[in-house]
């Protein structure tokens, strides 16, 4: 009845070891299922965790990662969430193997796992999210629109409770992954190493010459040198704004500082609006490649 998994009198109370098992399972699938995009589901798992969390509104306390309401239409069908079904489907076998974990805890745990397995910083994790019903779906328009600029970024991220430094630190996630024409309409990766967490996004923003891409798609930038990298209008706002830019410069120079601030800010993002129990502990998962 007892043992390492905390099972007493038939009520299963998962412990740290149980969450580490879920982490290890996600890490194993990331390793196995390498026939996707740039060879990893890691970036799209990070995007799922971010879009689950980034609906938070501090005034009303609605949205955020608690609830996993993106499982349902209308939220799953919001334009911003196009393509995230790939991430949710990837996680379905994990949910089947560990049915005790809520989707909302699983999505965030998977984001943490993906960041750590892609050589990123340690991200402390707390469980305690509960899945909600369709009625808790958030209205469309809470996530950022890449075609806009600095005012829009502040409107969206201040609503979640972030400041300028945190907006820049969070944006470093664009070291990862790529844009897909059949999802957002935009095309291409931000860096040459889209499956490794680095401060390259900031370096490229500052060092490359960015020009408008000539194509029929939505307005985006391409680098003058290789023409294979991209920046969104919202990415470029980070270097045209005098309060954002110093942080881009700091993170470009100092990867340790970026890792420290990114870990802190993404932990905050992942916990927005989650009513954790007083007694809830922060877990630190061991990366499988450490
Ligand atoms: Zn993103 N993001 N994002 N982002 N994002 C895309 C892809 C990814 C914005 C945005 O419009 C887009 C944050 C912030 C912002 C990731 C993580 C985080 C794409 C491409 C777009 C258009 C989607 C596609 O076509 O597949 C905007 C406007 C943001 C405002 C600042 C934050 C914050 C993130 C995490 C902390 C990641 C990992 C991807 C790559 C997904 C993939 O499938 O490769």
Boltz pocket constraint, residues with backbone or C-beta under 6 A from the ligand:
constraints:
  - pocket:
      binder: B
      contacts: [[A, 42], [A, 43], [A, 44], [A, 46], [A, 47], [A, 50], [A, 82], [A, 83], [A, 144], [A, 145], [A, 146], [A, 147], [A, 153], [A, 167], [A, 170], [A, 171], [A, 173], [A, 174], [A, 176], [A, 177], [A, 178], [A, 179], [A, 180], [A, 181], [A, 183], [A, 184], [A, 185], [A, 186], [A, 232], [A, 234], [A, 266]]
      max_distance: 6.0
